[in-house]
Amino acid sequence: MKDFLKKHKKSMLLILAGTLAIAGTYAGIGEEAQQQILKAIESLF
């Protein structure tokens, strides 16, 4: 799994970012909260 994540890091981040943006819009999550979540996800890689 780690090898897969390393190879596809950019596309995974794009997919996660897109999913967060859509979910955030529906849930009413603020832009700042989305940025913090994205930073947390990026730090995992």
C-alpha positions as CSV (number, residue, x, y, z in Angstrom):
1,M,0.0,0.0,0.0
2,K,2.8,2.4,0.9
3,D,4.5,1.8,-2.5
4,F,1.2,2.5,-4.2
5,L,0.8,5.8,-2.3
6,K,4.3,6.9,-3.1
7,K,3.9,6.3,-6.8
8,H,0.4,7.9,-7.0
9,K,0.9,10.6,-4.4
10,K,-0.1,13.5,-6.6
11,S,-3.2,11.9,-8.1
12,M,-4.3,10.7,-4.6
13,L,-3.9,14.2,-3.2
14,L,-5.9,15.6,-6.2
15,I,-8.7,13.0,-5.6
16,L,-8.8,13.7,-1.9
17,A,-8.8,17.5,-2.5
18,G,-11.6,17.2,-4.9
19,T,-13.6,15.0,-2.6
20,L,-13.0,17.3,0.3
21,A,-14.1,20.3,-1.8
22,I,-17.3,18.7,-2.8
23,A,-18.0,17.3,0.7
24,G,-17.1,20.6,2.3
25,T,-19.5,22.5,0.1
26,Y,-22.4,20.2,1.0
27,A,-21.4,20.1,4.7
28,G,-20.8,23.8,4.8
29,I,-17.2,23.4,6.0
30,G,-15.2,26.7,5.7
31,E,-12.3,27.2,3.3
32,E,-9.9,27.4,6.2
33,A,-11.0,24.1,7.7
34,Q,-10.6,22.4,4.3
35,Q,-7.0,23.8,4.0
36,Q,-6.2,22.4,7.5
37,I,-7.5,19.0,6.5
38,L,-5.5,19.0,3.3
39,K,-2.3,19.9,5.2
40,A,-3.0,17.1,7.6
41,I,-3.4,14.7,4.7
42,E,-0.2,15.9,3.0
43,S,1.7,15.4,6.2
44,L,0.8,11.7,6.2
45,F,2.7,11.2,2.9
